[in-house]
Every structure is written in structure tokens, then in C-alpha cells.
Amino acid sequence: MSDDIKLPRRPLTLKDVSIESGVSEMTVSRVLRNRGDVSEATREKVLKAAKALGYVPNKIAGALASSRVNLVAVIIPSLSNMVFPEVLSGISEVLDETPLQPVVGVTNYLHEREETVLFEMLSWRPSGVILAGLEHSDASRAMLAAAGIPVVEIMDTDGEPIDSVVGISHRRAGREMARAIVKHGYRNIGFLGSKMPLDHRARKRFEGFTEALAKEGIEIMDQEFYSGGSSLVKGREMTERILERSPEIDFLYYSNDMIGAGGLLYLLEKGIDVPGQIGLAGFNGVELLDGLPKKLATMDAGRRQIGREAARIIAGCTDGTLEGGQRIELTPKLQYGQTLKRR
């Protein structure tokens, strides 16, 4: 996109793409509808301009072309991760009292997939967008900025939002967990989590965690990472591997509760004293795990409240009772459970 071009506050049109690409509106239309005989060079020029501008075709035809539908695009990275169904419940609780309806898209933590989902959802002109995280591709950010509708990024406040944001500081959550672990006498600490280039929030917690440990003169003794969905099985396997390498570890910090629960079950099966010999903590405060033999120490990120607040912002911006640019940072709450001993 040309350096001197500014995105309009109104929805983008074929004319904007025509001006940016230097191609007629009719040709732009043919390219974007994949109709007619257009040279490959012209097609690339038009698609490049449309992507740079963040232009998304309007699939609402005829007289409705300038309207919005009563849909809210909710874009999350996973449905298998137990965190996001709770967020969706919070969103639904609020939107059920309005004419708005949530429609869910899943990105699998992939920027390319997020671009595709956004493109398709925005083409139906929803009334707002709620999406997880603050990290997006340039193309996704351009589409969101050009959409002319309220956008709420959720789960994370460590960064600059496109519009409104609701979540917690994951760096703060990591720091607070590290301080609690050190305060209660643990020194040989291992970390187990997802491969963090795909999970930005886990990476930020890890950064906050290691930063707080460093201030106490402590380094992570060992680390173990996995890819794929969180599961009890992965937690068991990872715990076994890290303790085989570093049997002197006295605390294991897991990036989420599900793998933490797998680790707890493995240790109890081996007759290891938790939290006396090895302490454990996870993240998310998943209520389903309350039935474990011991209640896992964790940190509640307020998932349902995040969903409610995000939906409240969308509803308020839609009916004119709120303006965009809202920022709501919730406080993560440490839950000691029975796997983090207290002096």
C-alpha cells in the first residue's frame, strides 16, 4: 500500500481497490469474483492492493449492501482447549439479551487460518468481532481496521489493541506464580508447556515467570515442550521425561491445567509426595479438574467474565451506549489448591 494512503473510516469499496491498484472497478470486480478473462499480472496487482487495504467483499446483496447483520464474529484458536467454551458461555450470556448472535470461527493458532476465517466472516458484514489474542498478521489487522465495526481482542492485555481489549496481563500472571513458588521454599523449578511460537499468551507467562525467578537469583532447571492439544496423556509423558532428566526438581510449573492434571496423576501413581517432595501448579482454573485426588494449584484468568465484558462492549458500541477503545484488565487470581505447600 502507498505510504501516503490512509484507510478511510467508512467501509472500503471496489473504488478504493481500483484507485490503489490502478485498475478499473469493473476489472477489480471480475478479479475478486474470480470471473472473466484477466491477465495474471493484473490479478496479482488487484489482490495485492485488496490485501494491503484490508478490503473484504460484501456478500450482502442488493438493497442490503450497506447494512449490517445481527451477527458477532467470535474467532478463537481452539475448541478442544477447555478455556474457550467458558469464554463462549460468557459471550452468549450477554448477547442472549440482545438481537445479536455469536458465530464462531476456529484458527488452530495459525495466522493464515485466522486471515481466512476473518475474510469469510467480515464478508457477511457482522455487527462486531471478538477475537482471541493481540498478535495477528498484517493482513488480518488491515481487514479489522478497515471493517468499520467494533473489534474486541480478548484474553491478553500485554500489547496494543486494534480497538477494545479485555483480558489479563499474562506476564503479570507468570510473575505472581513465580513469587508464590519461591516464597514457599521451592528452588529447583521445571517448566512444562506448549511450543510457544504458536501460543503467545503462554510465552508471555513464561517470560514473566522467568523474569521474577531471575530477580531471586533462580534459573529454570529444566523445560519440556509439546505441540498439539492439551491433554492428560501429554502431561503424564512430559512429567516422566523431565524428572528422568532432572530428578532433583522440586516444583513443576505447567502452562495449563490439563497437562498439570496429567502430571499430578503420574506423580501420585508413582507414590511421590505432592506437594512435599514435588509441588505443582497450572494455569486457567478449570473447574472440571476439581474432582482430582488433589486440587491443583492454578491461576484463574476470569474466562467467563472476559467473555461477558467483550460481549457487553460489542453490544454497547452497536446500540450507541458505548464508544470503542475500551480497555478492561482483570486481575488473575492465584488458587493454592493442595499442590503448592504453604509455610
Buried (B, 14 or more C-beta within 10 A) or exposed (E): BEEEEEBEEEBBBBEBBBBBBEBEBEBBBBBBEEEEEBEEEBBEBBBEBBBBBBBBBBEBEEEEEEEBBEBBBBBBBBEBBBBBBBBBEBBBBBBEEBEBBBEBBBBBBBBEBBBBBBBEBBBBBBBBBBBBBBBBBEBBBBBBBBBEBBBBBBBBBBBEBBBBBBBBBBBBBBBBBBBBBBEBEBBBBBBBBBEBEBBBBBBBBBBBBBEBBEEEEBEBBBBBEBEEEBBBEBBBBBBBEBBEEBEEBBBBBBBBBBBBBBBBBBBBEEEBEBBEEBBBBBBBBBEEBEEBEBBBBBBBBBBBBBBBBBBBBBBBBBEEEBEBEBEBBBEBBBBBBBBBBEE
